[in-house]
Structure formats: structure tokens, C-alpha cells
Amino acid sequence: MKPRCVILIQSALAAGLTTICFVGCVTMSHPKSSISKANFGKLPDGKLVDIYTLRNSKGTEARIITYGGIVQSLKLADRNGKFDDIVLGYDDLAGYLSAKGYFGPLIGRYANRIGGAKFSLDGRTYTLAANNNGHSLHGGKQGFDKVVWQVAAAETGGNGPELKLTYLSPDGEEGFPGNLNVVAEYSLTEEDELRLKLSARTDRATVVNLTQHSFFNLRGQGNGDVLDHEVMIHAAKTTPVDKGLIPTGEFADVSGTPFDFRKPATIGSRINDSDPVLQYGSGYNHNWVIDKPLGQYGLHARVVEPGSGRTMEVWSEEPGLQFYAGNSLDGSVKGKGGVAYQSHAGFCMEPQHYPDSPNKPQFPSVVLKPGETYHNIIIYKFSVLHSTL
């Protein structure tokens, strides 16, 4: 590739200019977007796990493993061009197999909680795995985060490098009815968007609520807490919860409460407020009712890290957003590079249906019937603020 100065000089001479001010010469390189595959280890039963690296021409890079569809790494530049990995996680498969918590996976069949680990559908009661204080959380003891997904495609397409994963959840898995065929399509665009398109079909009426559960730290994973990150959530209401973090079924106005993020506020500014509902989660671990028509694609939240300038917007069609501030992290988890993840080392933004919707008829339905297609599009849009002003 010719240095940029040579190209400019040639263009100037072609235009008839006789005086050229030479300032400097920089070789410009624009590598194409790409996707590559490598081995990431194997499970105790011998199943192989692969890792796919999606990279755009700017150098932004997402690494996804077939175990749990986990986003293992996401590297982005800051305002000075320095790249950092902004998602919490582990360096190897062994870390994920022994993980306490959900670091980067796809979540299903039902993201969040189902109260009492039971729900009724078409006159029948289904009992689920009670893996969270008597409730069902994130699909049960072996949800979609703990299975190996099949790779249906790995290619560079119109949206940049794309990885298509599939999983067949058999009838009765973790207590849920119906054979559920799930497709998860990741792509990384030239605009630094990490896109996730989730879809599912069933042969029997069931409930479905899928999402993505990455912990983000826009300063870079392992680089302190996220309490100074500035958050805006496009929501005037939440679904308040009881002590077990199960929604009461009510809708609460955020005005005058620590849940009001309609104007940007730092995560740490009100996280220790005495509000009892806030304290049930030991800080933020709640669902916001996004201000948009049901099923319409729109902005859920925006997060800014002032020091690096990194900004993340969350967009989705889903009606709710679970915002979790990493309250339960306590240093016992040793992540990438052996870093101990302390309280608030990362935050989660999970577009989804409301918790316990199968038991709350006043909430939007999560029932999927044969012949229908469930879908959830989640887009994390990244950019950089080049000034702190």
C-alpha cells in the first residue's frame, strides 16, 4: 500500500497544483473485517468448545465461545486509541465451567426469575428447577448458558463478520414444555455495533424470554469499579419487587426515587439509598419499563465512562431492561489475568421481558405457540466521546 502522502501528492499534481506543502507521511492501512476460529478446550464429556474472533477494519474485536454463546472478550479503543477488553470473564474454559455467576452468556429458556419455580399454561402447572432461593433463575440449573451451541454459519456478511449459533432445547428440559429450536446470530459492524438477533420456534406452547448477560466495564475489565459510569435509562416506570426479587405485579413511577435515570446519573450516586426496594437487591438489580410501544425497536439505555470516553447505547425490541450493577461480586471470583472482581466491577444491561411474566397476566405475554416465532434483537452501540466538556 502506498503511503498516504504519495497518494496526496499524485492527486495534487494531477489537479495542476505546482506548490505542495509537505507536512508528513503516514502509511494508511485498512484491514478488512474478518472472522476466525480456534479451539478453546473441551468439556469433561469430551465435547469440543471453539472460540470465534470477529474483527472489523477499525480493530474492534469480539470473541465468542460456543459454550453458552459467551462473549469472552470485547476490545474497543478509547479516546486515545488505546484498546481495552471491556467485558468481565475468564481466560480459559475451566474458568467458565466453575463460574459463580453469569459472565457473558446467552440466557434462556427464561431470563430472570420465575416466582416459586412454577407457572401454569393451558390448564397445566409446570414445575421448574428452583436454583435461586426457591425460584427459577435464568433457565434453571443448566440453562442455555451451560450448553454447547452448534455453529450454523461463520462468515463475513452485509453486517460484517457474523456467527450463527443454534441449540435445540428438548421438551422437558429444566421443566419447560416443548422442543424449542433457538437461533442466536452475532455480528460486529463497521460502526462498532455488536448485534445479537435471537429467534426461537416451538412444537408445543411454552414460555420464552432470551437475553445476553455480559458484565461491562467501559474503563476496561479489571480496572476498578463502574460507580462513576454515567447511566441514562429511557424509562418512567419500574416493576417493583419483593425481598425475593419477584415483581409484585405493580408498576412504579421512578420520579423522586433512586430509580430515575431519565437524566444521566452515575451508578454510584444513589446506589446506597435507603429505598427498601433498592435494598432488596443490595443495589441496582431491577427491571425498568422502557418508554416505547410494545414490540417497537428503540433505545433502552446509554452509558458513558468519562475517563476513557467510551459510550455504550443499548437498543432492543423488548419491553424491559434489567440493569444490574454487580452488587454481589465480592472478590472471590478471579477473572482474566487473575484479577479479583470486587463489588461493582461490572454492570449488566439485559433487554428482556419482565421477570415472572408467566405468573403475571398484567405483564406482556411471553407465551410462544407452534407456528409463531419468538424474536429479540439486541444491539450494543459503541462510540467515543473525544472531549470531557
N, C-alpha and C positions, 0 to 999 in steps of 0.2 A: 504494500500500500504506500502511495506517495505521501510524503509529509504534507500537511495542510498548507504550509507556506508556498510550496511548489505549485499546488493547485491554484492558490490565490494569485500568484504571480502570472501563471499561464493565462488565467481568466482576465487579469488586468491588461496584459499585452494584447490579448485578443480583442479587448474593448477599445484599444487605441491609446491607452494611457502610456505616457513616457516617463513619468516620475512616480516611483513607488516607494513609500515609506516602509522600510523593513523593521518590524517590531520583534518578531520571534518566530520560532519554528517548532511546532508541536505535532508529533505523529498521532493521527486520529485513528482509533481502532474501534469498530462497532461489531463485535462478535454477534452472531445470530443467536436467537433463543434456542434452547436445547433441552433434551430430557435424556437421562442416562440411568442405568440400573446397576446395582451392586448387591452382594449378599450381606445380610445384617445378622445372620446367625440362624439357629433352629430351636424349635420348641422341644421340651422333654420327650414328646412323642415322635420326634424326628421331622416334623413339618418345617420346611424352609421358610424363612422370612427374608424378603428383599426390601431394599430401600431405593427409592426413585428420587433423583435430583432434578428439579425443574428450575431452569435458569433463563432469565430474559437478557436482552442485549445490554441492559444497564448494570448487570452484575447481581441484581436481586435474585435470591435463591431460596427455594422451598424444598425441604427434604421430607418425604412421606414414606412410612413403612407400611407393609401390607398387614402387619399385626395391628389390629384396631384402627387401621386407616389413620394412624397417628402422624400429626405434623411434628416431626422430630426436631426440625430446625427451620428457622425463617430469618434470613440475613438481609438486612436493609442498611442503606447508607444514612448517616446523619447529615446535618447542615455543612459539615466539613469534609464530607465524602468518606468518612470512616464507617466501615461495615461492622455491624454487631448482630449477633443472634438474639432475637427479641422474644423467643418462647422458651419457657421452662421445660425441662425434661431430663433425659439421660443420654449418656454417650453410647450405651450398648443395650442389647436386648434384655440382658439379665436385669438391668435396672427397671425396665418396664414390666417384666414378669413379676417382680417383687414390689411393685409400686404401691404406695399408700396414697390413693387419690387418683385423679383423672388428669394426666398430663398430655394433652394434645389429641385425644382420640375422637372418633365418631361415636355418638351416643344413641342407643336405641335398645329395645323397641320403644321405650318410653323415657324420654329425657325428663329429669327432675323426679319429683316424688308422686307416688300414688298412695293415698292415706289408707292405713290398715292393710296394705298389700292385697287389696281386693277391689274388684269392680264388677258391675252387672251389665250384661249386654244381651239383648233379645231374650230376656227372661232367665238367663243363666248367670250364676255367680262364678267368677274366675279367681282363684287364689294364686298369688304370685310369690316369688321369693322375697322374704322380709329381710332385707340386708341393711336397713337403716332405722334402728330404734323402733322396730315393728312395722315399718313402712317399706315400700319398694322404691329404690333409688336407681335411676339411670339404667333401667332394664334388668336389674337383678344381680345375682352373684356372678353370672357370666353373661354380661351384656355384649353389645356389638364391639365394645372396646377391648374385649378379650378373645376375639376370634381372628383367624387369618382370612383376609378378604382375597378374592380371586381377581387377577388383573385381566380386564377385558380389552383394554387398549392403553398404549403408552406412545404418544406421538405429538408432533408439533402441528397444531391446527390453527384455525382462524383466531382463537383467543390466546395463542401462544402455546407453550408446552402443556399437554393435557394428560391426566392419568385417570382412567376409568376403572373403578373397583366395583365388584358385585359380591353379594352374600345372600344365600338362601337360609332364612331362619325357619326351621321346621315347625310344624304345628305342635303346640305344647311347650316349646322352648321357654324356660323360665315361667311357665304357666300361661303364656299368651296363646290365644287361638289363631289358627290359620297358618298356612305356608306363606311366608312373606318374602317376596323377591325384592331386594333392595339394591339400588344403584347409587354410587357416590362418584361424582365427576369433579376432580380438582383441575383448575387451570391457573396459570400465572401470566398475567397480561403485561404488555409493554408499559402500561400506565401504573404498574406496581399494585395491581389488584390480585389478591388471592381469592379466587372464586370457588364456591362449592355448590354444586347442584345435586340435591338429594331427591330421589324418587323411589316409590315402592308400590307394589301391587300384591293383592292377596286373593286366595281362593275361598276365603271364609271371613265373615265380618270380624273385625278386630279393632284395636286402638293403636295408633301410631303417633309418635312425636319424636322426630330426629333432630339432632343438632351437632355442633362441633364444640369441643371443650378444651381449647388451648388456654394456657396461662400466659399472658403477655406482660412484658416489662419493656417499655419503649426506650428505656435507657440502655437496655441490654440485659439478658438474663444473668443473674449473679451479681448485678451492680446495684445492690441496695434495694430499698422498698419502693413502692409505687404511690406512696401517700401524697406526693407533690404533683402527680399527674392530674391534669385538669379534665374533668368529665362534663359532657352535656348529654342528657338523655331526653329524647323527644317524647315526653310523656307527662300527662297531668294527673294520672292515677296509678296506683299500685293495687295488687291483690294482697291485702294484709294476711299474716299467718299467725298460727298459734305457737305454743312452745315447741311443738314437733316440726315446725316449718311447713305445716299443711295449711293451705288457704282456708280462711273462714267462709269464703264464698261472697264476701263483700268486695266493694270497690272503694278505695280511699283516696281522697284528694290529697295531693302532695303539698299543697300550699301551707307554708308555715311549719313544715316538717323537715327533718334531715334527708328526706327522700326527694326533695325538689332540686332537680338538676336541669331545669329548663333553661337556666342561665348557668354558664360554666362555673364549676366549683372544684376545688381539689378534693381528692378522695379522703384525705386526712382531716379536712376542715371540720367535719361533723360526725365522723365515724364513731366517736365515743359519746355521742349524745345520749341522754337518759331515756329517749323514746323507747318504750318497752318492746315494740315490735322490732325495732332495730337491734335491740339487745338479745332478742330471741336467736338472732343469727350471729351474735358476738361481733356485729358489724354488718356490712352490706352482704347479703346473700338472699336477694329478694327479686320478685318479678314485677316489672313495670309494664303497664298497659300502653302500648305505643299509639300515639295520636295519628291514626290513619284509618281509612276504611278497611274492613276485614278483607284479607286476600290481596290487598294492593301493595305493590313493591314500594318501599320508601326508606328514608333514613331513620335508624334506630338511635344511634349514639355517635358522639365524636370524642376522641381522647387526644390530648396534646401533652407531650413531655417537653417542658420549656427548655431544658438544658441541651438536649440533642436536636430539638426542633421536629422530631418525628411526630407525625399526626396519623391517627387511625380513625377512619369512619366505618361504621357497621351498617350495612343495608340488608334488608330482607323483606319477604312477603309475610312473615309470621306476625301474629298479633301481639306477642310478648317478648320481653328481653329479660333474661336472668343475668343480673350483674352481681358478681361475687368478687370480693376484694382479698381473697386469700387469707381469711382470718384464722383458719385452723392450721396453717403452716407454722411449725414450731421449732425448726432447725433439725428435726430428726430425719428429714429427707435430704440425702446427699445427691445433688443433681450433677449436671455437666461440669467436668473439671473438679469434681469433689466438693463443689460449693454447697454449703448448708443453706437450704431455703428457709429463711426466717419468716415470721408473720408478715403478711402483705408483700411478699417477694414478687408477686404477680397478681394480675386480675383477669377475670373471665368475662366475656360478653357473649351470651348464648341466645341467639334468636330462636324462639320456640313457642309452642302453645303453653297456656298457663299450667302450673302444677296442679295435679289432682283433677284435671278436667273430666276424666271418666266418671268421677263421683260428684261433679258439679254441673247440673244441667243448665245453669245460667251462664256457663262459660261456653265459648265457641266449641263446636263438636270436634272430637279427634277420632271419630269412627271412620274406618275405611272399609268399604264393601267391595265384593267382587265386581269387576268391570270398571272400577274407579282407579284413579292414580293419585297417590299422595305426592306432593312436591313441596320442597323448601329450598329456596335459593338464598345463600348467604354470601355476601361479598364484603371482604375486609379491604378497604381502600386506603393505601398508604401514600403519604406525601411528606414534604419537609418544609417547615417554616424557616425562612432564611434570616429572620430578624426577630428579636425578642420584644420589639416595640409593638 
